[in-house]
């Protein structure tokens, strides 16, 4: 049975099999034995199910790992990743150490931190994946850090994401380039902006973006929340929101539940400015008919929050071999190309193009992102995610402040 983490193989030749889209070390008998063991195993992949494009991508993934490796992948659709975290913790407390119901899960921020803190993760294993070599993690340290928390091999990168704003260019040609300019813009264009209600991830990210921009000294945000100075650190955020809310759609008395509802509001011309954590949201929305063709996107002048999505394996997964093979395939050029293609998921690859062979690199460079996508140089303006404890604390304070009545 597959129990121990993979050993790191420093010898051997990396052979990129572009036809199959994944990399193997030719002398790694252990990896090949894991692939063999993974056959006929079922991986219960617990991941957020609230976005149709992601769901379709995972349907494609299931078909690929079935045909390539004989692995059955079941997407367990979550409304909140904390559901899976609670299930794993309950199983551990009940003494279920080897036959858990969660194999692999998409967990970031506070959820990953909670899993790691409570020893609920299998590992370390991620840096032993053959395809991990395609990330160039030494050059891109974010591949080893999740919301400031060191990953230490307990999670494997999957996708990049970054907050971008998009707007209806038929309505406005000069969208605001900062949070303070947003406030002025909304006062000039009342009712033309809204954000999702926290704890929706996108709505909470908007709050984090605001507090990062409004603070002169961000140091505290990259440390665990200290209750004694929480109010001091967030004071400018609440002042900003108190002034902003009366000018929002329906005077801030209604907040949509998700990014999908934001797209609908833009399509229906109820609002002219929105945002997404997928840089290609506008291009994808135009192609699917979910956004007007006049939609365009951009990054705020001072940069926007960026992070890497990770997948982890539960400590008591009975299908660790198959979960490891799936995680490795997610890092293959073929899987990453489809993930970045606006015709499919439209996310951003975690691979370093310099690590790819010429043919695969050219496929990424040839992707047509369209006029609605932000410029590449804009996406270089990145802000680091705050410590995960800030997200939960800000969400709770927001709910108490704006939904108590």
PLY file of the C-alpha trace (Angstrom):
ply
format ascii 1.0
element vertex 405
property float x
property float y
property float z
element edge 404
property int vertex1
property int vertex2
end_header
0.00 0.00 0.00
1.08 3.58 -0.71
1.95 5.13 2.63
5.28 6.98 2.58
5.92 10.29 0.83
7.93 10.10 -2.37
11.67 10.35 -2.11
13.25 13.22 -4.01
15.22 11.91 -6.97
18.15 14.16 -7.72
19.61 11.83 -10.33
18.16 10.81 -13.63
17.21 12.50 -16.85
13.93 14.40 -17.10
12.11 13.23 -20.17
9.25 15.41 -21.36
6.72 13.29 -23.19
4.84 15.97 -25.05
2.44 13.50 -26.57
1.20 12.43 -23.15
1.77 15.85 -21.63
3.55 14.74 -18.45
7.12 14.35 -17.32
8.81 11.26 -15.88
12.29 10.59 -14.64
13.45 7.66 -16.69
15.28 5.96 -13.82
12.57 6.54 -11.22
11.22 3.05 -10.59
9.41 4.31 -7.52
7.37 6.84 -9.49
6.44 4.25 -12.09
5.33 1.90 -9.30
3.11 4.67 -7.90
1.51 5.15 -11.32
0.89 1.41 -11.44
-0.59 1.35 -7.94
-2.87 4.26 -8.83
-4.72 2.21 -11.45
-8.36 1.54 -10.56
-8.26 3.82 -7.50
-10.95 6.46 -7.01
-9.92 9.99 -6.04
-12.53 12.08 -4.26
-11.41 15.59 -5.18
-13.10 18.08 -2.86
-13.16 21.45 -4.60
-15.37 24.50 -4.77
-18.28 23.84 -7.12
-19.62 27.34 -7.56
-18.10 28.16 -10.95
-19.29 26.37 -14.07
-15.98 26.78 -15.95
-14.02 25.14 -13.13
-16.55 22.33 -12.94
-16.22 21.69 -16.66
-12.44 21.70 -16.40
-12.60 19.09 -13.65
-14.94 17.00 -15.81
-12.27 17.09 -18.52
-9.61 16.22 -15.95
-11.63 13.20 -14.84
-11.77 11.91 -18.40
-8.04 12.43 -18.91
-6.85 10.63 -15.78
-9.29 7.80 -16.47
-7.98 7.24 -19.99
-4.29 7.84 -19.22
-3.90 6.21 -15.81
-7.06 4.22 -15.10
-7.94 6.56 -12.22
-11.55 7.44 -11.45
-11.84 11.07 -10.36
-14.96 12.22 -8.54
-15.43 15.97 -8.07
-17.05 16.54 -4.67
-18.53 20.00 -5.14
-18.18 22.22 -2.08
-19.98 25.43 -1.23
-17.26 26.11 1.36
-13.90 24.32 1.62
-14.25 24.45 5.40
-16.77 21.62 5.00
-14.01 19.26 3.87
-11.62 20.51 6.57
-14.23 19.79 9.26
-14.86 16.32 7.84
-11.16 15.39 7.90
-10.81 16.71 11.44
-13.88 14.76 12.60
-12.49 11.57 11.06
-9.19 12.04 12.87
-10.95 12.62 16.18
-13.00 9.46 15.57
-9.84 7.41 14.98
-10.29 7.01 11.23
-6.63 7.17 10.25
-6.54 5.19 7.01
-9.92 5.26 5.28
-10.93 8.90 5.00
-13.66 10.23 2.73
-11.50 13.05 1.32
-8.56 12.18 -0.92
-7.51 15.44 -2.53
-8.76 18.95 -1.90
-8.34 22.45 -3.23
-7.56 24.47 -0.12
-6.02 27.91 0.24
-5.60 30.49 2.95
-7.17 29.78 6.31
-8.33 26.32 5.19
-4.82 25.22 4.27
-3.43 26.79 7.42
-5.99 24.91 9.54
-5.22 21.61 7.82
-1.49 22.06 8.32
-1.84 23.30 11.91
-3.93 20.26 12.89
-1.69 17.72 11.10
-4.46 16.73 8.71
-2.29 16.61 5.58
-0.24 13.86 3.99
3.30 14.77 3.15
5.68 16.18 2.32
5.25 14.96 -1.25
4.70 17.87 -3.63
8.30 18.68 -4.52
8.92 15.04 -5.40
6.43 15.17 -8.27
8.21 14.79 -11.62
6.40 17.82 -13.02
7.32 20.03 -10.06
10.55 20.70 -11.98
8.50 22.69 -14.51
7.56 25.32 -11.91
10.98 26.86 -11.28
10.07 27.32 -7.63
13.52 28.69 -6.82
12.77 31.70 -9.01
9.10 31.97 -8.01
8.94 31.57 -4.21
5.14 31.88 -4.21
5.11 28.22 -5.33
6.19 27.35 -1.80
3.99 29.71 0.19
0.23 29.95 0.66
-1.02 33.26 2.13
2.38 33.67 3.89
2.20 30.09 5.31
5.11 27.88 4.15
3.75 24.94 2.16
6.75 22.68 2.91
5.72 20.07 0.38
2.23 19.48 1.81
0.48 21.02 -1.21
1.15 21.23 -4.93
0.53 24.35 -7.05
-2.31 24.16 -9.51
-3.22 27.60 -10.87
-2.24 31.23 -10.57
-4.86 33.87 -9.89
-4.90 37.64 -9.61
-7.55 40.22 -8.85
-8.49 42.25 -11.93
-11.21 44.82 -12.52
-13.36 44.85 -15.65
-15.77 47.44 -16.98
-18.22 48.19 -19.75
-16.25 50.44 -22.11
-19.46 51.70 -23.68
-20.32 53.27 -20.34
-16.93 54.47 -19.12
-13.59 54.94 -20.81
-11.65 55.90 -17.67
-12.20 53.34 -14.90
-10.70 54.05 -11.45
-7.11 52.95 -10.86
-7.17 52.73 -7.06
-9.56 52.27 -4.16
-9.64 55.98 -3.39
-10.31 56.73 -7.06
-13.01 54.04 -6.97
-14.79 55.96 -4.23
-14.70 59.13 -6.30
-15.84 57.22 -9.42
-18.80 55.66 -7.64
-19.91 59.06 -6.35
-19.85 60.29 -9.95
-21.59 57.11 -11.13
-23.98 56.12 -8.33
-25.31 52.58 -8.41
-22.79 51.40 -11.01
-20.69 49.23 -8.66
-21.21 46.53 -6.04
-19.15 43.70 -4.51
-20.17 40.19 -3.40
-21.19 39.67 0.19
-18.46 38.25 2.44
-17.61 35.51 3.24
-17.81 34.89 -0.51
-14.15 34.62 -1.48
-14.34 37.34 -4.11
-16.08 39.77 -1.77
-13.54 39.07 0.97
-10.70 39.60 -1.50
-12.13 43.04 -2.32
-11.95 43.90 1.40
-8.35 42.69 1.62
-7.41 44.68 -1.48
-8.95 47.77 0.08
-7.18 47.44 3.42
-3.84 46.77 1.69
-4.19 49.93 -0.40
-5.48 52.16 2.37
-2.75 51.31 4.89
0.53 53.18 4.83
2.27 50.34 6.69
1.16 46.82 5.70
3.52 44.96 8.03
0.80 43.86 10.46
-1.19 42.21 7.67
1.57 39.69 7.05
1.54 38.48 10.64
-1.24 36.62 12.49
-4.08 38.89 13.61
-3.48 40.55 16.94
-6.82 41.35 18.53
-5.34 44.26 20.46
-4.65 46.26 17.30
-7.25 44.84 14.86
-9.46 47.92 15.11
-6.50 50.24 14.58
-5.32 48.39 11.49
-8.80 48.16 9.93
-10.10 51.61 10.89
-9.41 53.09 7.46
-11.20 50.14 5.82
-14.44 50.76 7.73
-14.23 54.50 7.06
-13.83 53.75 3.35
-16.75 51.29 3.28
-19.02 53.55 5.32
-18.49 56.27 2.73
-18.73 53.87 -0.23
-21.89 51.91 0.61
-24.49 54.66 0.09
-23.27 55.03 -3.51
-23.37 51.32 -4.39
-26.04 49.51 -6.38
-29.31 49.77 -4.44
-27.48 51.98 -1.92
-25.60 49.04 -0.47
-28.72 47.32 0.82
-28.09 44.32 -1.46
-24.88 42.40 -2.08
-24.68 39.64 -4.72
-23.62 36.17 -3.62
-20.87 35.44 -6.14
-18.76 36.48 -9.10
-21.30 34.83 -11.39
-23.97 37.23 -10.10
-21.59 40.15 -10.71
-21.26 39.07 -14.33
-25.03 38.97 -14.64
-25.34 42.50 -13.28
-22.81 43.75 -15.84
-24.54 41.89 -18.67
-27.88 43.37 -17.66
-26.25 46.83 -17.58
-27.18 47.28 -13.92
-23.54 48.00 -13.08
-20.63 49.14 -15.24
-17.66 48.08 -13.12
-16.86 44.72 -11.52
-13.91 42.51 -10.68
-12.75 38.90 -10.69
-9.94 36.72 -9.39
-9.55 35.28 -12.88
-7.54 37.69 -15.09
-9.35 36.45 -18.17
-12.86 36.82 -16.76
-13.87 39.47 -19.29
-12.63 37.48 -22.28
-14.31 34.32 -21.00
-17.53 36.17 -20.27
-17.68 37.68 -23.75
-17.10 34.28 -25.35
-19.84 32.63 -23.27
-22.32 35.46 -23.68
-22.17 36.27 -19.95
-20.67 39.73 -20.49
-21.16 42.44 -23.13
-18.63 42.51 -25.96
-17.57 45.98 -24.80
-16.09 44.59 -21.55
-12.42 45.36 -20.88
-10.17 44.54 -17.91
-7.21 46.06 -16.09
-5.09 45.92 -12.93
-5.11 48.73 -10.40
-2.19 51.15 -10.59
-0.59 49.99 -7.35
-1.06 46.30 -8.08
-3.63 43.74 -6.99
-3.68 40.65 -4.81
-2.21 37.59 -6.47
-1.87 34.03 -5.23
-1.33 30.44 -6.24
-4.01 27.78 -5.85
-2.83 24.53 -4.30
-4.10 20.97 -4.00
-3.39 18.84 -0.94
-3.89 15.21 0.06
-5.66 14.29 3.31
-3.56 12.44 5.86
-6.00 9.51 5.92
-6.72 9.23 2.21
-6.86 5.57 1.16
-5.94 6.56 -2.40
-2.72 8.54 -1.98
-1.06 7.02 -5.04
-3.86 8.08 -7.36
-4.15 11.53 -5.76
-0.42 12.05 -6.28
-0.65 11.05 -9.95
-3.60 13.43 -10.46
-1.67 16.28 -8.83
1.28 15.58 -11.11
-0.95 15.55 -14.19
-2.42 18.91 -13.16
1.14 20.27 -13.59
1.59 18.78 -17.05
1.85 21.09 -20.07
-1.33 19.67 -21.58
-3.39 20.25 -18.42
-1.90 23.69 -17.79
-2.42 24.74 -21.41
-6.10 23.87 -21.22
-6.36 25.69 -17.89
-4.94 28.88 -19.42
-6.88 28.66 -22.68
-9.76 31.21 -22.61
-11.83 28.71 -24.54
-11.82 26.52 -21.44
-10.82 27.65 -17.94
-8.90 30.81 -18.84
-6.74 30.86 -15.72
-2.97 31.49 -15.53
-0.43 28.70 -15.62
1.93 28.01 -12.73
4.52 26.59 -15.12
7.66 28.50 -16.02
7.70 28.78 -19.80
11.49 28.72 -19.68
11.28 25.17 -18.31
9.22 23.91 -21.24
10.48 22.54 -24.51
10.12 24.75 -27.55
6.94 23.10 -28.86
5.05 23.36 -25.57
6.28 26.90 -24.93
5.01 27.98 -28.33
1.55 26.58 -27.59
1.26 28.85 -24.55
2.57 31.87 -26.44
0.10 31.24 -29.26
-2.98 31.43 -27.03
-5.27 34.23 -28.21
-6.42 36.10 -25.11
-8.42 38.80 -26.88
-8.79 42.55 -26.44
-10.68 42.15 -23.17
-7.72 40.63 -21.31
-5.39 42.78 -19.17
-1.96 43.50 -20.59
0.88 41.22 -19.51
2.82 44.09 -17.97
-0.20 44.96 -15.82
-0.26 41.45 -14.38
3.30 41.99 -13.16
1.86 44.40 -10.58
1.20 41.93 -7.78
0.40 42.28 -4.08
1.00 39.45 -1.63
-1.96 37.90 0.20
-2.18 38.86 3.88
-1.82 36.19 6.56
-4.92 33.92 6.39
-6.10 34.89 9.87
-6.91 38.39 8.58
-9.47 37.10 6.11
-11.58 35.40 8.78
-11.29 38.35 11.16
-12.25 40.93 8.53
-15.18 38.80 7.32
-16.55 38.47 10.85
-16.18 42.19 11.53
-17.87 43.05 8.21
-20.84 40.81 8.97
-21.24 42.30 12.42
-20.98 45.84 11.13
-23.16 45.64 8.02
-25.66 42.82 8.62
-26.33 43.04 12.34
-29.64 44.88 11.88
0 1
1 2
2 3
3 4
4 5
5 6
6 7
7 8
8 9
9 10
10 11
11 12
12 13
13 14
14 15
15 16
16 17
17 18
18 19
19 20
20 21
21 22
22 23
23 24
24 25
25 26
26 27
27 28
28 29
29 30
30 31
31 32
32 33
33 34
34 35
35 36
36 37
37 38
38 39
39 40
40 41
41 42
42 43
43 44
44 45
45 46
46 47
47 48
48 49
49 50
50 51
51 52
52 53
53 54
54 55
55 56
56 57
57 58
58 59
59 60
60 61
61 62
62 63
63 64
64 65
65 66
66 67
67 68
68 69
69 70
70 71
71 72
72 73
73 74
74 75
75 76
76 77
77 78
78 79
79 80
80 81
81 82
82 83
83 84
84 85
85 86
86 87
87 88
88 89
89 90
90 91
91 92
92 93
93 94
94 95
95 96
96 97
97 98
98 99
99 100
100 101
101 102
102 103
103 104
104 105
105 106
106 107
107 108
108 109
109 110
110 111
111 112
112 113
113 114
114 115
115 116
116 117
117 118
118 119
119 120
120 121
121 122
122 123
123 124
124 125
125 126
126 127
127 128
128 129
129 130
130 131
131 132
132 133
133 134
134 135
135 136
136 137
137 138
138 139
139 140
140 141
141 142
142 143
143 144
144 145
145 146
146 147
147 148
148 149
149 150
150 151
151 152
152 153
153 154
154 155
155 156
156 157
157 158
158 159
159 160
160 161
161 162
162 163
163 164
164 165
165 166
166 167
167 168
168 169
169 170
170 171
171 172
172 173
173 174
174 175
175 176
176 177
177 178
178 179
179 180
180 181
181 182
182 183
183 184
184 185
185 186
186 187
187 188
188 189
189 190
190 191
191 192
192 193
193 194
194 195
195 196
196 197
197 198
198 199
199 200
200 201
201 202
202 203
203 204
204 205
205 206
206 207
207 208
208 209
209 210
210 211
211 212
212 213
213 214
214 215
215 216
216 217
217 218
218 219
219 220
220 221
221 222
222 223
223 224
224 225
225 226
226 227
227 228
228 229
229 230
230 231
231 232
232 233
233 234
234 235
235 236
236 237
237 238
238 239
239 240
240 241
241 242
242 243
243 244
244 245
245 246
246 247
247 248
248 249
249 250
250 251
251 252
252 253
253 254
254 255
255 256
256 257
257 258
258 259
259 260
260 261
261 262
262 263
263 264
264 265
265 266
266 267
267 268
268 269
269 270
270 271
271 272
272 273
273 274
274 275
275 276
276 277
277 278
278 279
279 280
280 281
281 282
282 283
283 284
284 285
285 286
286 287
287 288
288 289
289 290
290 291
291 292
292 293
293 294
294 295
295 296
296 297
297 298
298 299
299 300
300 301
301 302
302 303
303 304
304 305
305 306
306 307
307 308
308 309
309 310
310 311
311 312
312 313
313 314
314 315
315 316
316 317
317 318
318 319
319 320
320 321
321 322
322 323
323 324
324 325
325 326
326 327
327 328
328 329
329 330
330 331
331 332
332 333
333 334
334 335
335 336
336 337
337 338
338 339
339 340
340 341
341 342
342 343
343 344
344 345
345 346
346 347
347 348
348 349
349 350
350 351
351 352
352 353
353 354
354 355
355 356
356 357
357 358
358 359
359 360
360 361
361 362
362 363
363 364
364 365
365 366
366 367
367 368
368 369
369 370
370 371
371 372
372 373
373 374
374 375
375 376
376 377
377 378
378 379
379 380
380 381
381 382
382 383
383 384
384 385
385 386
386 387
387 388
388 389
389 390
390 391
391 392
392 393
393 394
394 395
395 396
396 397
397 398
398 399
399 400
400 401
401 402
402 403
403 404
